[in-house]
Structures are given as structure tokens and as C-alpha cells.
Amino acid sequence: SLPAGDEPDAADLESFVDRVTQLIRSQVAGIAGNLALCAPLVLAVQTLCTLAFGVPLVGVSEAENVLRNITLLGPTALFAAFTGVLLFASSLVAGWAENWFVFHRLDSAIAWNPRIVATLGAGRAQRWAGWWRLNISGLAANVSLGVMLGMVPALAAFLSLGLDVRHVTLASGQLGAAVGALGWQVVFSAAFWWCVAGIFVIGVLNLTVSFGLAFMVALRSRGVRLKERGRIAAALRRRLLTEPLSFIVPPR
């Protein structure tokens, strides 16, 4: 990490760029894993439901609406960037929840609570407390993101703001369901491939907007001056231009 308030030297910059590259690479891997699992799983569930009950989970009209909603030929990019802001907000909630948990020593409260110890035993109570300590931020992030993804579009519609959300994992699942409803022939249509392009853009914007906002907050929290922020941005651009695959594939 960069030294707080000090001017970073070349070694500090390279180390920092390496860390940023690793973080982005891990996020890309997570997105790729979600896409590889979500769309086939939703398609399988849609197919099984049709075979078992004769009725798909997502009908033809809903599937056609999916193709209209996540196509790149529309406001998909804007909504994806807005969803990146929500992803960043969920990370703030996660950080607050973890700080609150640690500040109030809730792991110790769980581990030594007489009723919990009497019910679980001392060893299991300790493990239970440790589990919460390790997972509280992830749980808070997922729950808060789910609430925002569900509530923000409804609130925006109520206020006539014209905003919606586009999350890469949800969009891939929707496209898988649409294929199950419309049949494999839809894969040969231009509308399907515009949706595939839309999902790619959604993933890029979800990641870059949320990471960019978190990155700016991190720089400010470390007291990095504007001049040094320019050096950091230049170092990141240089890495992106000279070694673009390092943001996706681990170096050998």
C-alpha cells in the first residue's frame, strides 16, 4: 500500500499498481464464475420446469421483454453505471457493519454468552463467533445490495425518475431464462447477440464504476495529494497499455 501522506517512490507505485491489478483480476474472475454458473443454471431450471409442469417459469412475453431490456441498443450502459454506484454503496454498508461489529465486540459477546455457550458448547460458540467475525461484511454487502437492487427501481418508478438497475449476474440469468422460453433459435438472432454485448458492457461498468469510487475514497483516506493521484493514474494507464492481460490473467 502507499505510505499515508508521503510521496510514493517508484517501488511504492509499482507495488501499488500490482495490488490494484490483483484486485481487479479477482473481481473479473468472480464475474466470470458467476456468468459461467448463473446462465446455464437458470436455463436448466427453466427447461426442467417446462418438462415437469408444461409451463416455463418465464413466458414468451417476459422473455421478449428481457431482450428489449438488456440489449446494448438502449439505456443499458447508463443503468449499469448506476448499478455500479449501488455496488459501491453496498461496500460502504459492509465496511460500516464490520466496524460496528468489531467496535461493540460482538464476536466476544457471542463466544462468551452464557445461553449460547450452554446451547452450543464452548468450542462451537467460539467457532460461531469466529464465523460471524469473518463473514459479517460479506453478509451485510449481499443483503444491502439485494435490498437496493429490489427497492431502488421501484422507488425510482414511483418518483418517475426513469432509472433502473443492470447487474451483470442478474442480466445473464435473465438471458438464460429468455433462451429457455424462446428456444435455441433465438441464439441465431441479432437481438440475442446485442444482449450478449450488453451483458459484457454491464459487467465492465459494474466493475469500473464501483471500483473507481472505492479507489477514490481509498486515496482520500490515505491523504494522497492531487499531484500524486496523477502519478498513480499514469502508472495504472501505463500498466493497462503495456500489460492489459495482467488485469485478467495472472502473470506466469
N, C-alpha and C positions, 0 to 999 in steps of 0.2 A: 504494500500500500504506500501511498505518498506520504511524506512527512508533513504533519499538520503545520500550516503557516509558513513552511520553509520552501525555498526554491528547489525543485527537484533537479537532480543531475541526470545525465544520460542513462545511467544504470537504473535509477529510480523510474524514469519514464518507460524504459523497456520492460521492466518488471511489472509496472502498472498496466501497460498495454497487453502483456502476456496474460495478466489476470482478467482483464476485460474480455480478451479473446476466449479464454476458458469459460467465462460466464455465459457469453453469447453462444458458444458451442454447446454448452449444456442445455440452454434453452431451446436451441434448434433441435437437439436430439430428443428433448421432451415433446416438442411439437410433432416431430416425425413419428415418434412412437404412438402418440395419440391418434394421428391420422391413420397409421397402419392398422390400428386396432378398432377405432371407432366406426369408420365407414363400413368395413366388412361385417362387423358385429351387428350394426343396425340393419344392414341388408339381409343378414341371416335371420334375424328376429322377424323382419318383415315377411320374408319368404316362409318361415315356419308358421307364422300366424295365418298367412293366406292358405297354406296347405291344411292346417288344422281346423280352421274355422270358416274358410271360404271368404274371409273378409280381411283386407290388409289393414294394418294399423294406420297407415297414411293412404288416403284415397287419391284418385287421379287428380281431382281439382286442387287438393292440397299440394300434390307433387308438382303440378304446373306452377303453382304459386311459389314454391321453393325455387324453381328455375328462374322465375322473374325476380326473386328477392336477392339471390346471391350471385347473380351474373355480374361480370365486371362492367357491363354496359348500364350503369346506374350509379346510385349513391353508395355503392358498397365500400369504396375506399374511405369516404368520409365517415361512415358508420364504424368501419374497422378502426380508424384512428381514434374515434370517440371511445370505442371499447378498450383501446389501449390506455386511455385515461382511467377507465374503471378498473383495469388490472392494476395500475399504479396505486389507485385509491385502496384496493384490497390489500396491497402490500403495506400501506400505511396502517391499516387496521391490524394486520398481522403483527407489525412491529409494536404497536401500542398494546395489543393483547399480551405479547410476550413480556414486555416491560412491566405491565401491571401484574402479571402472574409472578414474576421474579421479585418485584418490589414488595408485594404482600406475602412472599414466601409461601405460596400456596402448595408447592411441592412438599415442603416440610409439614405443612398443616395436614396434607393428605397422608403422608408417611407416618405421622405420629398421632393421628386422630384415634381416640380410644375405640370408637364404634367401628371405624374402618379396619383397625388392627384386629379387633375381636372378630370381625366378619371374614376378613381375608387372611389373617395371619400377618406377622411382622414382615416376613420376606416378600410376600405378594404385595403388601401395602407399599413397601419400598419400590418394588418394580412398577407398580401402578403410578406412584408419584413420579418416577423417572420417565415413564411413558408420556405423561401429561407434559412434563417439562420439555421433552424433545419434540412433541407434536402440537403444542398449543398454537404456535404461529401458523403452521400449515392448516390446522382446522379453522382458525379464525379467518385466514385468507380465503379458503374454499367456501365457507359459509357466507362471508360478506360478499364475495364475488357472485355467488348464486343468488343472493338477495338482490344485488344491484342489477344483475342481468335480467331478473324477473320483474323487478319493480320499476326500474328506470324507463323502459319502453312504455309501460302502462301510464306512468306519471307524465311522460313526455306527450303521449297521445291525449291525455286529459287536458294538458295545458296547450295543446295544438302547436307543439314545438317542431314536429316533423322529424324527430330523432329516433333512431333505432340502434340496436346493437348487432355486431357481426363478430362472433367469436369463432376462431378457426376450427376448433374441435366440434362445436355445435354445427357449424356450416357443413363440415364433412359428413357428419351423421345425417343431416337433413338431405344431403345429396345422395347418400346411400339409400335412404328411405325412398327418395324420389325414383331412383333406378328400380327399386323393387316394385313400385306401383306402376310405373310406365313401361317396364320391360327393358330388356337389354338393347332393343333397337334405339333407345334414346342415346346410347353411347355414341352412335354414329351421327348425331345431330350437332349442329353448331352451338345450340343453346347449352348443351351439356359441357362442351369444352370452354365456353365462356364462363361457365360456373366453376370449372376447374381452375381457370385463370383467376377468377375472383377469389377462390379459396387460397391460392398462392399469395395474392396481394393482401388478403385478410391476415394471413399468418405473418407476413413481413411487417405490416403496420401494427398489428397487436404487439409484436415483439419490440420494434424500434421505438414506438411511442412510449410504451410502458418503461422500457429500459432507459430511454433518453431522459425521461422525467426523473427516474430514480437516480440516474447518473448525475444530473444537475443538483439534486438535493444532496448527494454524497459529496460533491465538490464544495458546495457551500458549507456543509457541516464540518469539512476539514479545513476551512478557511483558505481555500485555494484562490489566489487572486486572478483577476481577469486576464492578465498577461500570461500567467501560467496555464490558464484554461486554454488559451490559444495554442500553446506548445503541446498540450495534451491532445487537443483536437487534431493538430497537424500530425502528431505521431500516430494517432489512430487512422487517419486518412492514408498515411504512408503505408501502414501495415495492410490496410484494405486494398490498396492498389498493387502492392508488391507480393502479398501473400493472401489473396482473397479466400482461398480454400481453408486457411487456418481458422477461419470463423465457423467452418462447418465440419471439417475432418481433422482429427488430432494429428499433429506432426509425427513423423516416423523417427 
